[in-house]
Amino acid sequence: MTTYQVLNARSLTRLGTAVRRLRLDRGLSQAALAEAADVSRQWIISLEQGRTEGLEIGRLMRVLDALDASLAIRDDQEAP
């Protein structure tokens, strides 16, 4: 049975922290991740610092793909 790590990203700050953790877990530098995802290193820095107002989802998906990670949406509303 495969167990997946779930990282909570309910804010831009938490999203950045999760991406940074995954990057470090995989032994990647910011430059290496940026190159693999076809984004700038400065964009990775901004993402990791939670300073990506107007975040472009396509770029985020390329970063997650380069990290072999995925984005999941969970319904946090309690069932009636």
Backbone torsions as a table, in degrees:
resi	resn	phi	psi	omega
1	MET	NA	130.5	179.9
2	THR	-89.3	133.9	176.2
3	THR	-109.6	130.5	-179.8
4	TYR	-106.3	139.2	174.7
5	GLN	-78.4	132.3	178.3
6	VAL	-113.0	124.4	179.1
7	LEU	-111.9	125.4	-178.4
8	ASN	-76.5	128.3	-179.7
9	ALA	-133.6	66.7	-177.2
10	ARG	-86.2	1.8	177.2
11	SER	-147.7	166.6	177.9
12	LEU	-62.6	-36.5	178.8
13	THR	-63.3	-46.1	179.5
14	ARG	-67.9	-35.2	176.3
15	LEU	-61.4	-46.2	178.4
16	GLY	-61.1	-41.7	178.3
17	THR	-63.5	-40.3	179.3
18	ALA	-65.4	-43.4	179.0
19	VAL	-63.5	-44.0	179.4
20	ARG	-60.2	-44.6	179.6
21	ARG	-60.8	-45.3	178.5
22	LEU	-63.3	-42.1	179.5
23	ARG	-60.6	-47.2	-179.9
24	LEU	-66.6	-39.7	177.8
25	ASP	-59.1	-30.8	-178.8
26	ARG	-94.0	3.0	176.2
27	GLY	69.2	29.4	-178.5
28	LEU	-100.3	142.8	170.7
29	SER	-81.5	165.5	175.7
30	GLN	-61.2	-38.9	-179.9
31	ALA	-65.1	-41.6	-179.8
32	ALA	-65.8	-42.4	178.3
33	LEU	-64.8	-43.3	179.3
34	ALA	-59.1	-44.0	179.7
35	GLU	-64.5	-44.3	-178.7
36	ALA	-64.4	-32.1	-177.6
37	ALA	-95.8	-1.9	-179.2
38	ASP	58.5	45.7	173.1
39	VAL	-129.9	168.6	179.2
40	SER	-80.1	155.5	176.1
41	ARG	-61.8	-37.4	179.0
42	GLN	-61.9	-34.6	178.3
43	TRP	-67.1	-40.1	176.5
44	ILE	-62.5	-44.7	178.8
45	ILE	-58.8	-47.4	179.0
46	SER	-61.4	-43.3	178.3
47	LEU	-59.6	-48.9	-178.1
48	GLU	-64.9	-25.9	179.1
49	GLN	-92.0	2.2	179.1
50	GLY	70.7	24.6	-177.7
51	ARG	-109.7	47.9	-176.8
52	THR	-117.6	55.2	176.3
53	GLU	-54.3	138.5	-178.3
54	GLY	68.9	33.0	-177.3
55	LEU	-49.0	127.5	177.8
56	GLU	-84.8	115.7	-174.1
57	ILE	-62.0	-33.4	178.7
58	GLY	-61.1	-42.4	177.6
59	ARG	-65.4	-44.3	178.6
60	LEU	-58.7	-43.0	-179.1
61	MET	-64.5	-36.9	176.7
62	ARG	-65.1	-39.3	177.6
63	VAL	-64.2	-47.4	179.7
64	LEU	-62.8	-38.8	177.5
65	ASP	-62.8	-41.7	179.1
66	ALA	-65.0	-26.7	177.7
67	LEU	-90.1	-0.2	-174.6
68	ASP	55.8	46.2	179.7
69	ALA	-126.3	168.2	179.9
70	SER	-136.5	165.5	178.4
71	LEU	-105.5	130.3	178.1
72	ALA	-125.1	145.4	176.1
73	ILE	-113.1	124.9	-177.8
74	ARG	-113.7	134.7	176.4
75	ASP	-81.1	108.8	-177.8
76	ASP	-88.3	-1.7	179.6
77	GLN	-75.3	134.5	179.9
78	GLU	-70.1	143.0	177.1
79	ALA	-68.7	145.5	179.9
80	PRO	-65.9	NA	NA
